[in-house]
Amino acid sequence: MKRAAVRAVAGTAASAAVLALAALPANASAVAPPQHVTQTLSKAFVGPLQFAVDGSKVYVADSFTSTLNLIGRAAPIATGPNPSQGGDLAGVGVDPATHAVAYTSTNGDHSVTLLTILQPGLKPVVANLAAFEKTHNPDAANHYGTASTNSCVVNALKKAGIPVSYRGMLDSHPYAVTPIGGGSWAVADAGGNDVLRVTRTGQISLISVLPVQPVKITAAFAASQGLPKCVAGITYNFEPVPTDVEVGPPNALYVTTLPGGPEGPDSGNPGSVYRLGSGGQPVRIATGFAGATNLAINPYGNIFVAQIGAGSIAEVVSGKPKVIANLPGVAAVEFANGHLYASTAPAATGGQGPGSVVVLSH
C-alpha cells in the first residue's frame, strides 16, 4: 500500500486498485478570480513534479528523467538514480536567504534515499534519509488497514491484493523539501509518512508523523471495485502519503497528503491539507482534494493546492477546495514574485505532450 513512488502516487489518484483551526490565517480576500496562464517559461521537461523559484531563477526536478534543472541552462545541475530502474530525483527547494538549493533522490528499491544540499562555495552536504527511516521508522505506531476479523472481509481483501492489517513499514521516498530557516530544511517523506528536519550539516530529526486516513467503505464503492457486500461498512485506514511541505504564516508548516488508496471526493478518501502545530501535531485544516500533490501559500496566508487528479488548482476556502484555474496535468504550484507559478506533467496521468512550467495571472 505504499504509494510513495512518484508515478505510483500519481496513478493512485486515478486508480481504484489500491477541525477547524482557529489559528488558520484568514484569506486576504474572498475567492480569488480565475487564474490564466500568462507566460510559459519552459516545455523542456517530461515530468516536472516539483520546482522552486528564487527571484528570476526557476529550479525544476524532472522526476521522469531524474534530473535537477535550471530553466535556461542546457545541462542538468544534478542527476539522480536511474529512472528506468525506478529511481528518481523528486523534490527541490531553494533558500532565498542563502540561495542554497536542496533536492531529494530515491533509488529503485528505496534502500538509498537522500537529501543533497548545495550551498554556494561549500561542498555538498548529503543526508541519509533511508538510514534514519531504518533506525526510527517513525510511523511504526500507525495502524493501517482494517480491524475487522470477519472472514469474508479478510478473504476479499487478500484476494484483491489489499493488505488486511499492518503497522507502518520501513519505507522512505522523500518527495518534497522546503527551507525552514537557519540553514535547515523540512522534507516530506511520502514513503515514511512523515516530515523530517535536516540541518545544514545533514543532521536529521523528526518533525511530525502524519495521521492515518480512515475511510468507511460504502456499498456502492465496494461494488465498483468488485468487492463483496461484506466489505461495505468497514473502516479502512489508508496511509497519508505527504506530498509537499511549505512554510506559511505565522511561520508554521503546512503539508498536503495524497492518501495511499483510491482518492477523490467520490471515493470517501480525499486529499487533505494539514497544519503542523506545536510539537509537530498535525491538524487537518482542509480536505476534499482530488490528487493533492503540491501546495503554495502567499504572504497573506491564502493556500493553493495542485490537484493532479482534477487537473486544476484550488484555493482553500472555509476548509474546502475552490477551483481557481483549470490546468490539465498540473503537478506543482508555487507563489513567487507576486504570482502563482505551476508545473504540468501530462505523462504522470497517462497523457501526452511535454511537461511545462508556467506563470499564472493575478
N, C-alpha and C positions, 0 to 999 in steps of 0.2 A: 504493500500500500504506500510505500514511499514514492511520492511523485516529485522528487526533487530534481531529476534530470530536466533541463530546461524544456526540451521538446516534449518530454512526457508530461510535464506540468501544463504546458500549453495545450496538449492534447486532452488532458483531463477535463478542461472546460467544455469540450465538445463531445466527450466520450462518457458513456454510461457504464463502462466496464468497472470499472472500479467503484444601559444602563445610563442610562443617561449620565452625563458627566458635567457637573456644574462648572468645572474649570475650563471646559472647552471654549476656545476663543470664539467670540461671536463673529458671524460673517460681516464683512465691512459693508455689504450692501445686500439687496435681495439677489435672486438668482442672476448670475452673470448672463449677458446676452450671448447668443450663439457665436461660437468661435469659427473662424475660417482660416484656411492655410493662406498665408500671405507671401511666404518665401520657402522654397525648397533648398536646403543647404547642401544635401548630398543624396545621391541614389547609388552610391558605390558599395553598398553592403548587401549581405544575404539575410542575416538575422540580427539586426541591431537591437537586442533586447534590453540593453541598458546604455545610458550615455550620461555625460556630465558636462556642465558648461562653466567655464572660467573666463569671464569677460568675452573676448572675441574667439576664444578657443573652445572647440567642442570635441571632447574625447568620446569615442564610441567603442563599446565592447560588442564585437560581432561574434555572438556565441556559435553560429553555424560554421564559421571559419576559424574560430578560436584565436582571434586576434584583437589586440588593442590598437586603436587607430586615432589619429588626429586629423580632423577634416582639413583638407588642403595639403596634407603630406602624403606622398605616394606610397612610401613603405610603412608597414605597421611599426608601432613603437615596441610592441612585445607580442610574442606568440605563446599560446598556451598548449595544453596536451592535445594530441591528435584527435580531431573531431570525428574522423572515420571510425575510431575505436571508442567513441562515446565520451571523449574528453571535451572540455570547453573552457573558455575564458568568458565568464558570465557577467561579472559586475565591475563597475568603475565608479570612483568618486574622486573629487578634487577639492583640496583645501584652499579656499580663496585667500586665507591669511598667509600661507607659506608657498602656495602653488604646488604643493606635493600632490602626487597622483597615486591612488591605491587601486589595485584590481584583484579580483578573485579568480582562482583557477581550480579545476577539478579533473582528475583523470577518470578513465572509463569505469573502473570499479569502485571509485570514491575512496580508495585507500590513501591517496595523496590529495589533500585539499589545502590550498594556501591563500594567504593574503600577502601580496607583494606591495611594498610601499616605496615609491620612487621619490626621493627628496632631493631637490636641486643641490648639486655639489657634494652629495654624500652617496655612499654605497647603498644599493637597495637593501631593504630590510624585509625578511621573509618570515611570516608567522605560520606555524604548522597547525592548522585548524583541525585536521583529522586526528592528530595526536591528542589534542585537547578533548575531542569527542570520545576517543577510545579510553581516555583516562577517567572522564567525568560523566559522559552520557547524560546530560542534564535532564532530558525528558523521560528518563527511565521510570519515573514515578507516574507518568501519564498512562492511563488505561485506555487503549484503543480497542475498537471492535464492539461487541455486544456482551452483556452479562447474561443473556438468555441461554439456558441449557436445554431448551426444547429440542428434541432430536430432529424434528422436521426442519427447524431453523438451522441447526448446526449442519446438517447434511446438505441443505440447499446452498448455504454459503460456501461450503467446501467444494461442492460441485461447480459453483460459479467461479471458483478460484479466489474467493474473498476471505481473508483471514477472519476467523471467528472471534478470537480474543487474544490480545498481546499487549505487552508493555513497550515503551519507547525503545526502539532498537538502535544499535550502533550504526550511524549513518551521518555523513557530512556532505553537504553540497552548498557552499557559500554562493549566494545569488545576487546580493546587493551590498553596497558599502557606502557610508557617508561619514564626513568628518564631524567630530563632536567637540572639538576644541582641545587646546593643549597638545596638539600633535597626535591625538588619539582618534580612533575610528570605531564606528559601530558597524557590525556585519550581520546581515540577516542570513542565517544558515537554513536553507529550505529543507535540507536533509535532517539536520539536528533539531528542527522545530524550535529554534531559539535565536536570541540576539546576543552577540558577543561584543566585548570591548577589546580592542587591540591597541596597545600603546605605540608610540613612535619607535620604541626599541623592540617591538614584537611580542611583548608580554600579553597573554590572553586571559580574560576573566569573563564570567557570565553576567550579563545584564538582566536577561529575562527568558523564561520558558513560556511559550505561547500555549494557551489552553486547548484542550480537545474541542472538537466541533461536533456536538451531539445532533443527530438528525433522527426524527421519528419517521420511520418508513411508512408511507401511505400505501393503501391497497392499489391505487392507480399506478404509483411508481413501481411497486413490486411487479405488477402485471406487465408494465412496459419493459421490464428487464428480464421477463421470463421466469421470475421467482414465484414460488407457490404462495398461496394465501396465508400460510402460517407465518410468513416473514412480515406481513403487514402488522404494524403496531409496535414493532420492536424499536428500540433506540440504538443507533449505531454511532459510536464515537469515531469520527474521522480525524486524521492528523491536520494540524493547522497550516503547515507549509508557508512560512513567511517569505514574501517575495520582494519586499522593499522596506527600507527604513529611512526616515528623514527627520530632521530637526525642525520643530515648529514652535511658535510662541506658546507659552512662556518658557523657552529653552527645554522643551520636552521632546521625547522621541515618539514618532508615530510609525505604525507598521501596517502593511497590507498583508492579508492572508488569502491563500488560494487552497481551500480545503482539499485534502488528498482523496477525493472521490468525485462522484457526479456533482457538478456545481451549477449554480444559477438559481434565480428565484423559484422556478418551477420544480426544481429538484428538492427544495427544502434545505439546500446546503449552499447558501450563497457566500460569496466572498465578503470579507469584513475589513474594517479599519480599527486598529487598537491604539490607544494612547498608553504609554508606559508611565505609570505613576511612581510614587515614592517606593524605592526599593525595587523598581522594575516591575511592579504589579501591573499586569495588563488589564485595561478596562475597554470593553468594546464601545465605540462611540458611533459606529455606523455599520450597516450591513445591507445586503440586497444586491451586491455587485456580481456581474457575470464575468468571471475571469479577471480578478483584481491583481494585475501583475506589477503595478507601479503606482506611486503617488507623488504629488508635488504640493508644496504649501507656500503661499505668497506671504509677504510681510504682514498682512492683515489677519492671517490665520485661516484664510479660505483654503480648503483642502480639495484637491483634484485627483481623480483616480482613473488610470487607464484600464479599460475593460476590454481585454483582448477577446473575450467570448462574445461581446456585443458589438465590437468594432466601434467603440465610442469612448469619449472622455466625459466623465461625470463630475459634477461638483457635489460635495456633501452638504445637504440642506436638511436640517432637522433630523439628522441621523440616517438619511436615505440618499440614494443617488439621484441626481437631476442632470440629465444629459445636456451638455453644452456644445458638443461637437461630435459629429459622426465622422469617424476616421477608420475605415476598414483596415484590419491588421494592426491596429495601434498596440504597441508593446510597452512603451515607457513615456513618461511625461515629466518635465522639469519646469520650474519657474526661474527665469533669469532675465536680467536686463529689461525688466518691466513687461515681459511677455511669457506666455506658455510656449514651450518647445515640446515636440513629440517625436517619437520614432515609430515607424511601421515595419512590420516583419510578416508579410503575407505568407511566407513559407512556413511560419510557425503554426498556422491554422490550415495548412494544406492548399494555400492559394498560390498564385503565380506572380512573377514580377519581382523586381529588386526591393530591398528594404530601403527606407528613406529616413532622413532627419529633416523636420520642417519647423517653421515658426508660425504661430497662430496669431490672429488679430487680437486686439484688446477685448 
